[in-house]
Structures are given as C-alpha cells and as structure tokens.
C-alpha cells in the first residue's frame, strides 16, 4: 500500500477522521512542525525530505490553515512528487491560499465555494468532506426524545439565536464549546436521539472582524449519515454540495418558524431526514474515498516555485520563532531568510531585508527582556 505524509502545524483534533479515511488506501504518516521548532525551518524541511525519501512517499499533504511556518517557501523546500494543499477553514484563510496556490499540485478543500474559486484560477481542486465515516456516523434504533440538538462553538451571533430558541417551549439540548469534552460516540448518540440537528454557517474572520463568511459545515453530513435532519443557516456551499434543495434559515424568526413547522409535521420531517441521508451517503467514506484517491493518483497541476518569500512570511516566521523557540534558532532562521533574500537580487527584496532585520531585532530584544 502506498505511503502518504500529512504535515501539520500542531497535532489536529480531527486527525483520527483523516486517518480512518485515508487508511482505506494508504499507509498514513504525520509530521508535527511545532513539535520541532528547536530546529530552523530549513532543518525541518530537510528532516521531512529524509522521511519522504526513506519511505518512498510520493504524496505530501500540507495543513495550510492559519499562521504557521508551513507557508509557500516551506512547501517549495519539500521534495515530493505531489504536494496537496489541505484546508478545512478555507474561507478564513483564502488570502493565504490565493497567494500560495501555485506551489501545490493538488487541493483538498472542504468548502465547495473555494473549490470553485481554485478551479476558476485554472487549477483543479477536489471537494473533501471530513467527518464522513459511515461506521461511526450511522442510524441507531434510539427513541427521539430531543426536539433540537446543537453542538459547537459559540462564535459569531450563535448565542443570540440559541437564546431566542431557549425562550420557546421547544426541547433544546445544547452543548456549547465542548469539543474536548464530548466524544464522537456521544455526539452520534445525541444525534440519533434528536429530531432536528441545528447548524450555523456564519463565521467571522479572525484576521478581520468586519469580514463575515458563510461556510458549509461537516455537521450537516454527520447528521445526515445518522438519518437525522439538519436544519442549517443558509450557505451557498450547501446548494453546491447537494443536488436537492433543503430548507434553510437566514434569521432567528425564520429558524424558529421552520423548527416549529417541522416538529408539527413529523412525516415531512422524516421524509427530509431520509432525503438528507441519501445525499450524505454519497459522500460516506465507503462511497467517496476512492474518488479522493483517484484524484490524488493523477499527476496534478504544474508546481511553480516563484515569489516564495514576502513580508507576511517574514513576519509570521520571526514571530513564531521569537515566541516558541530559542534565541539561537531565531537567529539562524533569520540568517536563512536573509540569505534567500540576498540571493534573489530583486530590488523589492531590499525592503524585505530591512523588514526582516527590524522584526528580528524586535523579537530578539523581547526574548532577552523575558529572560
């Protein structure tokens, strides 16, 4: 069986989902970058390249979300036949993705609207849902005693929606900010006990509080595989993901109105639950993983290693090494970036070099101040 390497910033809470999915066709290996920050990024990429060479790995998959040393320069230093961008929060990280997409040959994206954006750039991205293990998320013969079940983080304006719902006589069970306290099996049991799963699509960009986006959530697929209807806040991604249109809401009043209607019309709710199951089962690992593997088996898009270091990469790397490593590694990381900028011989890199040195001095001085 072919080997595949996943490269993460930190140990991801969702790795067991990835492992269960990809072990259907690969021997799965992982590398955690932030556990190795006593080394410079150049030393880390050299170590990863040794792993790739020693294990005959043809596909390296990069967790490309949020601030990390896993940037386009880092990816360009990895010697792998295929390089896949992996993003589960692509809407929030779209700026990073669009500035770096050319260093990848493949793109595994959970958000349908971002798949369309990457395709528009002349590259071929592939939709990859996460929580779709049909052995875990499945229908159980449990009496449905809960009207509405919500689990998730209380971000954006979700609290306002839930507070309005709590004022009604609807039996709501809500587990808020409980990711590490509620197991997958407990979630499955609660879904099977529920008549409706509630999903919110709205998110607020952590880099810009004024930027709101609507994202397709894996919660919908989890509920569907349990044959429980998921009533979701509207997102364009849902209409792309499924051929069938399902009821969605855009405000609090519409949400409560739809919930009351569905609870009063049990037969229609059951029909929607069955239809959602049919749509979601198409994406169950047993049906969909071979499509992911077929995509990765293809040669992919041409990798272009150009304009690899910019001010955002300089800022993020010096910040990460300044906070999470030691002064000597910070110095060596700065020297490595300085050598790259010097070798490029571009006039713009003169200003980038000044920016690099100023950032280095800032964090180097802060390091001594902390000590």
FIGU-317767 format. One record per residue (C-alpha): residue number from 1; x, y, z. Coordinates in Angstrom, 1 decimal. Example, Ala and Ser with C-alpha at 12.3 -4.5 7.8 and 13.67 -1.06 7.14 Angstrom:
2
[mipa 1, [12.3, -4.5, 7.8]]
[mipa 2, [13.7, -1.1, 7.1]]
***
This chain:
371
[mipa 1, [0.0, 0.0, 0.0]]
[mipa 2, [1.3, 3.5, -0.9]]
[mipa 3, [2.6, 5.8, 1.8]]
[mipa 4, [1.2, 9.3, 2.3]]
[mipa 5, [2.6, 12.0, 4.6]]
[mipa 6, [0.4, 14.7, 6.4]]
[mipa 7, [2.3, 17.7, 7.6]]
[mipa 8, [0.5, 19.7, 10.3]]
[mipa 9, [1.3, 22.8, 12.3]]
[mipa 10, [0.0, 21.3, 15.6]]
[mipa 11, [-1.5, 17.9, 16.5]]
[mipa 12, [-5.0, 18.3, 15.0]]
[mipa 13, [-8.1, 17.3, 16.9]]
[mipa 14, [-9.5, 15.8, 13.7]]
[mipa 15, [-6.6, 13.6, 12.8]]
[mipa 16, [-8.5, 10.4, 13.7]]
[mipa 17, [-11.0, 11.3, 11.0]]
[mipa 18, [-8.2, 11.8, 8.4]]
[mipa 19, [-6.5, 8.5, 9.5]]
[mipa 20, [-9.7, 6.5, 9.3]]
[mipa 21, [-10.5, 7.9, 5.9]]
[mipa 22, [-7.0, 7.6, 4.3]]
[mipa 23, [-6.1, 4.3, 5.7]]
[mipa 24, [-8.6, 2.8, 3.2]]
[mipa 25, [-6.0, 3.4, 0.5]]
[mipa 26, [-2.7, 4.5, 2.1]]
[mipa 27, [-0.3, 3.9, 4.9]]
[mipa 28, [-0.8, 7.2, 6.8]]
[mipa 29, [2.2, 9.1, 8.4]]
[mipa 30, [2.2, 12.5, 10.0]]
[mipa 31, [4.7, 15.2, 11.0]]
[mipa 32, [4.0, 17.9, 13.5]]
[mipa 33, [6.0, 21.1, 12.7]]
[mipa 34, [5.5, 22.9, 16.0]]
[mipa 35, [7.0, 20.0, 18.0]]
[mipa 36, [10.2, 20.6, 16.2]]
[mipa 37, [10.7, 24.4, 16.5]]
[mipa 38, [14.1, 23.9, 18.2]]
[mipa 39, [15.2, 23.4, 14.5]]
[mipa 40, [15.1, 26.1, 11.8]]
[mipa 41, [12.5, 25.7, 9.1]]
[mipa 42, [15.3, 24.6, 6.7]]
[mipa 43, [16.4, 21.9, 9.1]]
[mipa 44, [12.7, 20.8, 9.5]]
[mipa 45, [12.2, 20.6, 5.7]]
[mipa 46, [15.5, 18.6, 5.4]]
[mipa 47, [14.2, 16.1, 8.1]]
[mipa 48, [10.9, 15.8, 6.3]]
[mipa 49, [12.7, 15.2, 3.0]]
[mipa 50, [14.6, 12.3, 4.6]]
[mipa 51, [11.3, 10.8, 5.8]]
[mipa 52, [9.9, 11.1, 2.3]]
[mipa 53, [13.0, 9.6, 0.7]]
[mipa 54, [13.3, 6.7, 3.2]]
[mipa 55, [9.7, 5.8, 3.0]]
[mipa 56, [9.3, 6.2, -0.8]]
[mipa 57, [6.5, 8.8, -0.2]]
[mipa 58, [5.0, 10.3, -3.4]]
[mipa 59, [2.3, 12.5, -1.8]]
[mipa 60, [2.8, 15.1, 0.9]]
[mipa 61, [-0.3, 16.8, 2.2]]
[mipa 62, [0.1, 20.2, 3.9]]
[mipa 63, [-2.2, 21.6, 6.6]]
[mipa 64, [-2.3, 25.1, 5.2]]
[mipa 65, [-4.7, 26.9, 7.5]]
[mipa 66, [-3.8, 29.9, 9.7]]
[mipa 67, [-0.5, 31.4, 10.8]]
[mipa 68, [2.3, 28.8, 10.5]]
[mipa 69, [5.8, 28.2, 9.3]]
[mipa 70, [4.0, 26.0, 6.7]]
[mipa 71, [4.0, 28.7, 4.1]]
[mipa 72, [4.7, 28.6, 0.3]]
[mipa 73, [8.5, 28.9, 0.9]]
[mipa 74, [8.3, 25.9, 3.3]]
[mipa 75, [6.3, 23.9, 0.8]]
[mipa 76, [8.7, 24.7, -2.0]]
[mipa 77, [11.6, 23.2, 0.0]]
[mipa 78, [9.8, 19.8, 0.3]]
[mipa 79, [10.9, 17.3, -2.3]]
[mipa 80, [7.8, 15.3, -3.1]]
[mipa 81, [6.3, 14.2, -6.5]]
[mipa 82, [2.9, 15.6, -5.4]]
[mipa 83, [2.1, 18.3, -3.0]]
[mipa 84, [-1.5, 18.7, -1.8]]
[mipa 85, [-2.9, 21.7, 0.0]]
[mipa 86, [-5.3, 20.7, 2.8]]
[mipa 87, [-7.8, 23.3, 4.2]]
[mipa 88, [-10.7, 22.9, 6.5]]
[mipa 89, [-11.1, 26.6, 7.0]]
[mipa 90, [-10.5, 27.9, 3.5]]
[mipa 91, [-12.9, 30.9, 3.7]]
[mipa 92, [-10.9, 32.3, 6.6]]
[mipa 93, [-7.6, 31.5, 5.0]]
[mipa 94, [-8.4, 32.4, 1.4]]
[mipa 95, [-5.8, 35.2, 1.2]]
[mipa 96, [-3.0, 32.8, 2.2]]
[mipa 97, [-4.3, 30.2, -0.2]]
[mipa 98, [-4.6, 32.6, -3.2]]
[mipa 99, [-1.1, 33.9, -2.7]]
[mipa 100, [0.4, 30.4, -2.5]]
[mipa 101, [-1.7, 28.0, -4.6]]
[mipa 102, [1.0, 27.7, -7.4]]
[mipa 103, [3.4, 25.7, -5.1]]
[mipa 104, [0.9, 22.9, -5.0]]
[mipa 105, [-0.2, 20.2, -7.4]]
[mipa 106, [-3.4, 19.1, -5.7]]
[mipa 107, [-6.0, 20.8, -3.5]]
[mipa 108, [-8.2, 19.0, -0.9]]
[mipa 109, [-10.8, 21.5, 0.2]]
[mipa 110, [-13.9, 21.1, 2.5]]
[mipa 111, [-15.7, 24.2, 1.3]]
[mipa 112, [-17.5, 23.9, -2.1]]
[mipa 113, [-17.3, 27.7, -2.9]]
[mipa 114, [-13.5, 27.6, -2.5]]
[mipa 115, [-13.2, 24.6, -4.8]]
[mipa 116, [-15.0, 26.8, -7.4]]
[mipa 117, [-12.6, 29.7, -6.8]]
[mipa 118, [-9.5, 27.5, -7.3]]
[mipa 119, [-11.0, 25.9, -10.4]]
[mipa 120, [-11.5, 29.4, -11.7]]
[mipa 121, [-7.8, 30.0, -11.4]]
[mipa 122, [-7.2, 27.2, -13.9]]
[mipa 123, [-6.3, 24.6, -11.3]]
[mipa 124, [-8.3, 21.5, -10.3]]
[mipa 125, [-9.4, 21.4, -6.7]]
[mipa 126, [-11.3, 18.5, -5.1]]
[mipa 127, [-14.0, 18.5, -2.5]]
[mipa 128, [-13.0, 16.5, 0.6]]
[mipa 129, [-15.5, 16.3, 3.4]]
[mipa 130, [-14.0, 15.3, 6.8]]
[mipa 131, [-16.5, 13.6, 9.1]]
[mipa 132, [-18.0, 11.0, 6.8]]
[mipa 133, [-17.1, 7.7, 8.4]]
[mipa 134, [-20.3, 5.7, 7.9]]
[mipa 135, [-19.2, 3.2, 10.5]]
[mipa 136, [-19.1, 5.9, 13.1]]
[mipa 137, [-21.9, 8.2, 11.9]]
[mipa 138, [-24.9, 5.9, 11.5]]
[mipa 139, [-28.5, 5.4, 12.2]]
[mipa 140, [-29.3, 3.8, 15.6]]
[mipa 141, [-32.6, 2.5, 16.9]]
[mipa 142, [-33.0, 5.0, 19.6]]
[mipa 143, [-36.2, 6.8, 20.6]]
[mipa 144, [-36.1, 10.5, 19.6]]
[mipa 145, [-36.7, 12.4, 22.8]]
[mipa 146, [-34.9, 15.7, 21.9]]
[mipa 147, [-36.6, 18.3, 19.6]]
[mipa 148, [-33.4, 20.2, 18.6]]
[mipa 149, [-29.8, 19.4, 19.3]]
[mipa 150, [-26.9, 21.9, 18.9]]
[mipa 151, [-23.2, 21.3, 19.5]]
[mipa 152, [-20.4, 23.6, 18.6]]
[mipa 153, [-18.6, 26.8, 19.4]]
[mipa 154, [-20.5, 30.0, 20.5]]
[mipa 155, [-19.0, 32.2, 17.9]]
[mipa 156, [-20.5, 34.9, 15.7]]
[mipa 157, [-24.1, 35.5, 16.7]]
[mipa 158, [-25.0, 31.9, 17.5]]
[mipa 159, [-25.7, 32.8, 21.2]]
[mipa 160, [-28.4, 35.2, 20.1]]
[mipa 161, [-30.1, 32.5, 18.0]]
[mipa 162, [-29.9, 30.0, 20.8]]
[mipa 163, [-31.1, 32.4, 23.4]]
[mipa 164, [-34.2, 33.1, 21.3]]
[mipa 165, [-34.8, 29.4, 20.9]]
[mipa 166, [-34.5, 28.8, 24.7]]
[mipa 167, [-37.4, 31.2, 25.2]]
[mipa 168, [-39.7, 28.9, 23.3]]
[mipa 169, [-41.3, 25.6, 24.5]]
[mipa 170, [-39.0, 23.7, 22.1]]
[mipa 171, [-36.9, 21.0, 23.8]]
[mipa 172, [-33.4, 22.2, 23.0]]
[mipa 173, [-30.3, 20.3, 24.1]]
[mipa 174, [-27.2, 22.5, 23.5]]
[mipa 175, [-23.6, 21.6, 24.1]]
[mipa 176, [-21.5, 24.7, 23.6]]
[mipa 177, [-17.7, 24.9, 23.4]]
[mipa 178, [-17.5, 21.2, 24.3]]
[mipa 179, [-15.1, 19.9, 21.5]]
[mipa 180, [-12.8, 18.2, 24.0]]
[mipa 181, [-15.5, 17.1, 26.4]]
[mipa 182, [-17.9, 15.3, 24.1]]
[mipa 183, [-16.7, 12.2, 22.3]]
[mipa 184, [-17.7, 11.3, 18.7]]
[mipa 185, [-19.8, 8.4, 20.0]]
[mipa 186, [-21.7, 10.7, 22.4]]
[mipa 187, [-22.4, 13.1, 19.6]]
[mipa 188, [-23.7, 10.2, 17.4]]
[mipa 189, [-26.0, 9.0, 20.3]]
[mipa 190, [-27.3, 12.5, 20.8]]
[mipa 191, [-27.9, 13.0, 17.1]]
[mipa 192, [-29.9, 9.7, 17.0]]
[mipa 193, [-32.0, 10.9, 20.0]]
[mipa 194, [-32.8, 14.2, 18.2]]
[mipa 195, [-35.5, 15.1, 15.7]]
[mipa 196, [-33.5, 18.1, 14.3]]
[mipa 197, [-29.9, 19.0, 14.4]]
[mipa 198, [-29.2, 22.8, 14.3]]
[mipa 199, [-26.3, 24.1, 12.2]]
[mipa 200, [-25.0, 27.7, 11.9]]
[mipa 201, [-23.0, 28.6, 8.8]]
[mipa 202, [-21.9, 32.2, 9.6]]
[mipa 203, [-18.3, 32.8, 10.7]]
[mipa 204, [-16.3, 35.9, 11.4]]
[mipa 205, [-12.8, 36.2, 10.0]]
[mipa 206, [-10.2, 36.2, 12.9]]
[mipa 207, [-8.0, 38.4, 10.8]]
[mipa 208, [-10.7, 41.0, 10.1]]
[mipa 209, [-13.7, 41.2, 12.5]]
[mipa 210, [-15.8, 43.0, 9.8]]
[mipa 211, [-15.5, 40.2, 7.3]]
[mipa 212, [-18.3, 37.7, 7.6]]
[mipa 213, [-18.5, 34.4, 5.6]]
[mipa 214, [-20.9, 31.5, 5.3]]
[mipa 215, [-19.4, 28.1, 5.3]]
[mipa 216, [-20.6, 24.6, 4.6]]
[mipa 217, [-20.2, 22.6, 7.9]]
[mipa 218, [-19.5, 18.9, 8.3]]
[mipa 219, [-22.2, 18.8, 11.0]]
[mipa 220, [-24.7, 18.5, 8.2]]
[mipa 221, [-23.0, 15.4, 6.8]]
[mipa 222, [-22.7, 13.9, 10.3]]
[mipa 223, [-26.4, 14.4, 10.9]]
[mipa 224, [-27.4, 13.1, 7.5]]
[mipa 225, [-25.5, 9.9, 8.0]]
[mipa 226, [-27.3, 9.4, 11.3]]
[mipa 227, [-30.6, 9.8, 9.4]]
[mipa 228, [-31.5, 12.9, 11.3]]
[mipa 229, [-32.4, 16.1, 9.5]]
[mipa 230, [-30.0, 19.0, 9.9]]
[mipa 231, [-31.7, 22.5, 9.7]]
[mipa 232, [-28.9, 24.8, 8.7]]
[mipa 233, [-28.4, 28.5, 8.3]]
[mipa 234, [-28.1, 29.3, 4.6]]
[mipa 235, [-24.8, 28.9, 2.8]]
[mipa 236, [-24.0, 28.8, -0.8]]
[mipa 237, [-21.9, 25.7, -0.2]]
[mipa 238, [-24.9, 23.6, 0.8]]
[mipa 239, [-26.6, 24.2, -2.5]]
[mipa 240, [-23.4, 23.3, -4.4]]
[mipa 241, [-22.8, 20.2, -2.2]]
[mipa 242, [-26.2, 18.7, -2.6]]
[mipa 243, [-28.4, 18.2, -5.7]]
[mipa 244, [-31.5, 18.5, -3.6]]
[mipa 245, [-32.5, 21.8, -2.0]]
[mipa 246, [-33.2, 21.6, 1.7]]
[mipa 247, [-35.0, 24.2, 4.0]]
[mipa 248, [-32.5, 26.7, 5.4]]
[mipa 249, [-32.9, 29.9, 7.5]]
[mipa 250, [-31.5, 33.4, 7.3]]
[mipa 251, [-32.6, 34.9, 10.6]]
[mipa 252, [-33.8, 33.9, 14.1]]
[mipa 253, [-37.6, 34.2, 13.3]]
[mipa 254, [-37.2, 32.0, 10.2]]
[mipa 255, [-35.3, 29.5, 12.2]]
[mipa 256, [-37.9, 29.2, 14.9]]
[mipa 257, [-40.7, 29.1, 12.4]]
[mipa 258, [-39.1, 26.3, 10.4]]
[mipa 259, [-38.4, 24.3, 13.6]]
[mipa 260, [-42.0, 24.5, 14.8]]
[mipa 261, [-43.3, 23.6, 11.3]]
[mipa 262, [-41.1, 20.5, 11.1]]
[mipa 263, [-41.9, 19.3, 14.6]]
[mipa 264, [-45.6, 19.6, 13.8]]
[mipa 265, [-45.2, 17.8, 10.5]]
[mipa 266, [-43.5, 14.6, 11.5]]
[mipa 267, [-44.0, 12.8, 8.2]]
[mipa 268, [-42.4, 15.7, 6.3]]
[mipa 269, [-39.5, 15.8, 8.7]]
[mipa 270, [-39.0, 12.0, 8.3]]
[mipa 271, [-39.0, 12.5, 4.5]]
[mipa 272, [-36.4, 15.2, 4.7]]
[mipa 273, [-34.3, 13.1, 7.0]]
[mipa 274, [-34.3, 10.2, 4.5]]
[mipa 275, [-33.5, 12.5, 1.6]]
[mipa 276, [-30.6, 14.1, 3.5]]
[mipa 277, [-29.3, 10.6, 4.3]]
[mipa 278, [-29.4, 9.7, 0.6]]
[mipa 279, [-27.4, 12.9, -0.3]]
[mipa 280, [-24.9, 12.5, 2.5]]
[mipa 281, [-24.3, 8.8, 1.9]]
[mipa 282, [-22.9, 9.7, -1.5]]
[mipa 283, [-20.0, 11.3, 0.5]]
[mipa 284, [-19.6, 8.4, 3.0]]
[mipa 285, [-16.0, 7.1, 3.0]]
[mipa 286, [-17.2, 3.7, 1.6]]
[mipa 287, [-18.5, 5.5, -1.5]]
[mipa 288, [-16.4, 8.6, -1.8]]
[mipa 289, [-12.8, 7.9, -0.7]]
[mipa 290, [-12.0, 6.1, -4.0]]
[mipa 291, [-12.8, 9.4, -5.8]]
[mipa 292, [-10.3, 11.2, -3.5]]
[mipa 293, [-7.7, 8.6, -4.2]]
[mipa 294, [-8.3, 8.7, -8.0]]
[mipa 295, [-7.8, 12.5, -7.8]]
[mipa 296, [-4.5, 12.1, -5.9]]
[mipa 297, [-3.4, 9.4, -8.3]]
[mipa 298, [-3.5, 12.0, -11.1]]
[mipa 299, [-0.4, 14.0, -12.0]]
[mipa 300, [-2.0, 17.2, -10.9]]
[mipa 301, [-1.2, 20.8, -11.7]]
[mipa 302, [2.2, 22.1, -12.5]]
[mipa 303, [4.1, 23.3, -9.5]]
[mipa 304, [5.5, 26.9, -9.8]]
[mipa 305, [8.0, 28.0, -7.1]]
[mipa 306, [8.1, 31.7, -7.6]]
[mipa 307, [7.9, 34.8, -5.3]]
[mipa 308, [8.4, 32.5, -2.3]]
[mipa 309, [9.2, 35.0, 0.5]]
[mipa 310, [7.1, 38.1, 1.2]]
[mipa 311, [6.6, 40.3, 4.2]]
[mipa 312, [3.8, 38.1, 5.6]]
[mipa 313, [6.1, 35.1, 5.6]]
[mipa 314, [8.9, 37.1, 7.2]]
[mipa 315, [6.6, 38.5, 9.9]]
[mipa 316, [5.0, 35.1, 10.7]]
[mipa 317, [8.2, 33.1, 10.8]]
[mipa 318, [10.1, 35.6, 13.0]]
[mipa 319, [7.0, 35.9, 15.3]]
[mipa 320, [6.7, 32.1, 15.7]]
[mipa 321, [10.4, 31.5, 16.3]]
[mipa 322, [10.6, 34.6, 18.6]]
[mipa 323, [7.7, 33.2, 20.8]]
[mipa 324, [8.1, 29.4, 20.5]]
[mipa 325, [11.8, 28.7, 20.0]]
[mipa 326, [15.1, 29.9, 21.4]]
[mipa 327, [17.3, 32.8, 20.6]]
[mipa 328, [19.9, 30.8, 18.6]]
[mipa 329, [17.3, 29.2, 16.4]]
[mipa 330, [15.6, 32.5, 15.9]]
[mipa 331, [19.0, 33.9, 14.8]]
[mipa 332, [19.6, 31.0, 12.4]]
[mipa 333, [16.1, 31.3, 11.0]]
[mipa 334, [16.7, 35.0, 10.3]]
[mipa 335, [20.1, 34.2, 8.7]]
[mipa 336, [18.4, 31.6, 6.4]]
[mipa 337, [15.8, 34.1, 5.3]]
[mipa 338, [18.4, 36.8, 4.8]]
[mipa 339, [20.5, 34.5, 2.6]]
[mipa 340, [17.4, 33.7, 0.4]]
[mipa 341, [16.5, 37.4, 0.0]]
[mipa 342, [20.1, 38.2, -0.8]]
[mipa 343, [20.4, 35.5, -3.4]]
[mipa 344, [17.2, 36.7, -5.2]]
[mipa 345, [18.8, 40.0, -6.2]]
[mipa 346, [15.4, 41.7, -6.6]]
[mipa 347, [15.1, 45.4, -5.7]]
[mipa 348, [11.9, 44.7, -3.7]]
[mipa 349, [13.9, 42.3, -1.6]]
[mipa 350, [16.0, 45.2, -0.3]]
[mipa 351, [12.9, 46.5, 1.6]]
[mipa 352, [12.0, 42.9, 2.6]]
[mipa 353, [15.5, 42.5, 4.1]]
[mipa 354, [15.1, 45.7, 6.1]]
[mipa 355, [11.8, 44.5, 7.3]]
[mipa 356, [13.3, 41.1, 8.3]]
[mipa 357, [16.1, 42.7, 10.3]]
[mipa 358, [13.7, 45.0, 12.1]]
[mipa 359, [11.4, 42.1, 13.1]]
[mipa 360, [14.4, 40.1, 14.2]]
[mipa 361, [15.7, 42.9, 16.4]]
[mipa 362, [12.2, 43.3, 17.9]]
[mipa 363, [11.8, 39.7, 18.9]]
[mipa 364, [15.4, 39.2, 19.9]]
[mipa 365, [15.2, 42.1, 22.3]]
[mipa 366, [11.9, 40.8, 23.6]]
[mipa 367, [13.5, 37.4, 24.2]]
[mipa 368, [16.2, 39.0, 26.4]]
[mipa 369, [13.7, 41.1, 28.2]]
[mipa 370, [11.6, 38.0, 29.1]]
[mipa 371, [14.8, 36.2, 30.3]]
***
